[in-house]
């Protein structure tokens, strides 16, 4: 079975207070999931613009910030 989920997608423009997890919908997938590191939808140019914009408006969680 292949299930794709993109946490960055939001069709309805609503802010979500809770992160989705497969476990929350009854799917036991721990240890059997893969997070894609490559972007297969956008050109490098579009991704670069989006990344720069996101850096300005979306703060990184502490665990993702580079050491200072």
Residue frames as a rotation matrix with the C-alpha (Angstrom) as fourth column:
UNK 1
0.590 0.808 0.000 0.00
0.808 -0.590 0.000 0.00
0.000 0.000 -1.000 0.00
UNK 2
-0.621 -0.734 0.275 1.25
0.737 -0.666 -0.112 3.49
0.266 0.134 0.955 -0.84
UNK 3
0.614 0.746 -0.258 -0.09
0.789 -0.583 0.192 6.48
-0.007 -0.321 -0.947 1.06
UNK 4
-0.473 -0.739 0.480 1.23
0.715 -0.640 -0.282 9.94
0.516 0.210 0.831 0.33
UNK 5
0.631 0.616 -0.471 0.71
0.776 -0.514 0.366 12.83
-0.017 -0.597 -0.802 2.70
UNK 6
-0.333 -0.704 0.628 1.96
0.637 -0.659 -0.401 16.39
0.696 0.266 0.667 2.40
UNK 7
-0.021 0.296 -0.955 1.79
0.965 -0.243 -0.096 18.33
-0.260 -0.924 -0.280 5.66
UNK 8
-0.800 -0.364 -0.477 2.46
0.254 -0.926 0.280 21.53
-0.544 0.103 0.833 3.72
UNK 9
-0.782 0.570 0.252 -0.78
0.215 -0.133 0.967 21.27
0.585 0.811 -0.019 1.76
UNK 10
-0.678 0.636 -0.369 -3.91
0.338 -0.176 -0.925 22.97
-0.652 -0.752 -0.095 2.98
UNK 11
-0.681 0.433 0.590 -6.87
0.665 0.029 0.746 23.02
0.306 0.901 -0.308 0.60
UNK 12
0.272 0.961 -0.049 -9.26
0.857 -0.219 0.467 24.92
0.438 -0.169 -0.883 2.83
UNK 13
-0.122 -0.410 0.904 -7.09
0.070 -0.912 -0.404 27.76
0.990 0.014 0.140 4.14
UNK 14
0.857 0.457 0.239 -7.71
-0.226 -0.083 0.971 26.75
0.463 -0.886 0.032 7.73
UNK 15
-0.201 -0.921 0.334 -5.01
-0.810 -0.035 -0.585 26.72
0.550 -0.388 -0.739 10.37
UNK 16
0.515 0.324 -0.793 -4.57
0.048 0.913 0.404 23.32
0.856 -0.247 0.455 11.94
UNK 17
0.445 -0.310 0.840 -3.80
-0.873 -0.360 0.330 23.11
0.200 -0.880 -0.431 15.63
UNK 18
0.438 -0.223 0.871 -3.00
-0.372 0.837 0.401 19.41
-0.818 -0.500 0.283 15.53
UNK 19
-0.408 -0.656 -0.635 -0.45
-0.893 0.143 0.426 17.65
-0.189 0.741 -0.644 13.35
UNK 20
0.668 0.610 -0.427 -1.62
-0.709 0.695 -0.116 14.63
0.226 0.380 0.897 11.37
UNK 21
-0.517 -0.779 0.355 -0.23
-0.789 0.595 0.157 11.23
-0.333 -0.199 -0.921 12.23
UNK 22
-0.420 0.342 -0.841 -0.99
-0.469 0.712 0.523 7.85
0.777 0.614 -0.139 10.72
UNK 23
-0.886 0.054 -0.460 -1.50
0.390 0.623 -0.678 6.55
0.250 -0.780 -0.574 14.25
UNK 24
-0.776 0.610 -0.159 -4.30
-0.341 -0.618 -0.708 9.10
-0.530 -0.496 0.688 14.78
UNK 25
0.040 0.809 -0.586 -6.29
-0.999 0.022 -0.037 7.37
-0.017 0.587 0.809 12.03
UNK 26
0.642 0.322 0.696 -5.51
-0.509 0.858 0.073 3.82
-0.573 -0.401 0.715 13.13
UNK 27
0.848 -0.423 -0.318 -2.57
-0.098 0.464 -0.880 3.04
0.520 0.778 0.352 10.84
UNK 28
0.755 -0.639 0.147 0.39
-0.040 0.179 0.983 1.38
-0.654 -0.748 0.110 12.58
UNK 29
0.895 -0.400 0.196 3.24
0.225 0.027 -0.974 2.55
0.384 0.916 0.115 10.38
UNK 30
0.741 -0.644 0.190 5.99
-0.606 -0.520 0.602 3.39
-0.288 -0.561 -0.776 12.89
UNK 31
-0.079 -0.901 0.427 9.35
-0.323 0.428 0.844 2.32
-0.943 -0.071 -0.325 11.53
UNK 32
-0.236 0.061 0.970 7.89
0.756 0.638 0.144 1.61
-0.610 0.767 -0.197 8.09
UNK 33
0.844 0.531 -0.076 7.57
0.389 -0.703 -0.595 5.13
-0.370 0.473 -0.800 6.71
UNK 34
-0.254 -0.903 0.348 9.85
0.954 -0.174 0.245 7.16
-0.161 0.394 0.905 4.48
UNK 35
0.566 0.327 -0.757 10.13
0.225 -0.944 -0.240 10.92
-0.793 -0.035 -0.608 4.30
UNK 36
0.509 -0.357 0.783 11.10
0.846 0.042 -0.531 12.08
0.157 0.933 0.324 0.82
UNK 37
0.026 -0.607 -0.794 13.96
0.527 -0.667 0.527 14.56
-0.850 -0.432 0.303 0.83
UNK 38
-0.918 -0.331 0.220 13.58
0.343 -0.377 0.861 15.45
-0.202 0.865 0.459 -2.85
UNK 39
-0.163 0.859 -0.486 10.88
-0.260 -0.513 -0.818 17.68
-0.952 -0.007 0.307 -4.22
UNK 40
-0.666 -0.066 0.743 9.24
0.566 0.604 0.561 16.15
-0.485 0.794 -0.365 -7.27
UNK 41
0.310 0.930 0.199 6.72
0.879 -0.201 -0.433 18.92
-0.363 0.309 -0.879 -8.06
UNK 42
0.918 0.093 -0.386 8.53
0.040 -0.989 -0.142 22.23
-0.395 0.114 -0.912 -8.35
UNK 43
0.558 -0.788 0.259 11.48
0.361 -0.051 -0.931 23.54
0.747 0.613 0.256 -10.29
UNK 44
-0.173 -0.721 -0.671 14.53
0.973 -0.020 -0.230 24.59
0.152 -0.693 0.705 -8.30
UNK 45
-0.806 -0.129 0.577 13.67
0.174 -0.984 0.023 28.22
0.565 0.120 0.816 -9.00
UNK 46
0.164 0.947 0.277 10.12
-0.272 -0.226 0.935 27.95
0.948 -0.229 0.221 -7.60
UNK 47
0.565 -0.011 -0.825 11.36
0.666 0.596 0.448 25.96
0.487 -0.803 0.344 -4.62
UNK 48
-0.508 -0.849 -0.142 14.05
0.803 -0.407 -0.435 28.58
0.312 -0.336 0.889 -3.94
UNK 49
-0.583 0.384 0.715 11.56
-0.241 -0.923 0.300 31.45
0.776 0.002 0.631 -3.91
UNK 50
0.515 0.839 -0.175 9.16
-0.121 0.274 0.954 29.49
0.848 -0.470 0.243 -1.69
UNK 51
0.254 -0.512 -0.821 11.98
0.868 0.494 -0.039 28.54
0.426 -0.703 0.570 0.68
UNK 52
-0.787 -0.571 0.233 13.14
0.445 -0.787 -0.427 32.16
0.427 -0.233 0.874 1.07
UNK 53
-0.221 0.807 0.548 9.56
-0.446 -0.583 0.679 33.30
0.867 -0.094 0.489 1.65
UNK 54
0.612 0.494 -0.618 8.95
0.228 0.638 0.736 30.56
0.758 -0.591 0.278 4.21
UNK 55
-0.266 -0.801 -0.536 12.11
0.846 0.073 -0.528 31.47
0.462 -0.594 0.659 6.13
UNK 56
-0.852 -0.059 0.521 10.65
-0.058 -0.977 -0.207 34.93
0.521 -0.206 0.828 6.67
UNK 57
-0.180 0.913 0.367 7.13
-0.789 -0.357 0.500 33.93
0.587 -0.200 0.784 7.72
UNK 58
0.820 0.445 -0.359 7.44
-0.190 0.804 0.564 30.47
0.540 -0.394 0.744 9.31
UNK 59
0.195 -0.793 0.578 9.80
-0.980 -0.174 0.092 30.07
0.028 -0.585 -0.811 12.27
UNK 60
-0.131 -0.341 -0.931 11.78
-0.318 0.904 -0.287 26.84
0.939 0.258 -0.226 12.43
UNK 61
0.927 0.365 -0.088 11.08
-0.065 0.387 0.920 24.55
0.370 -0.847 0.382 15.37
UNK 62
0.557 -0.753 0.351 14.01
-0.779 -0.326 0.536 24.54
-0.290 -0.571 -0.768 17.86
UNK 63
0.355 -0.436 0.827 15.05
0.036 0.890 0.454 21.00
-0.934 -0.131 0.332 16.88
UNK 64
0.622 -0.082 0.778 15.55
0.771 0.235 -0.592 22.09
-0.135 0.969 0.209 13.24
UNK 65
0.954 -0.300 -0.009 17.57
-0.299 -0.947 -0.119 25.25
0.027 0.116 -0.993 13.92
UNK 66
0.427 -0.875 -0.228 21.28
0.337 0.388 -0.858 25.03
0.839 0.289 0.460 13.11
UNK 67
0.401 -0.344 -0.849 23.65
0.904 -0.003 0.428 25.31
-0.150 -0.939 0.310 16.07
UNK 68
0.943 -0.004 0.333 24.79
0.084 -0.965 -0.250 28.87
0.322 0.264 -0.909 16.71
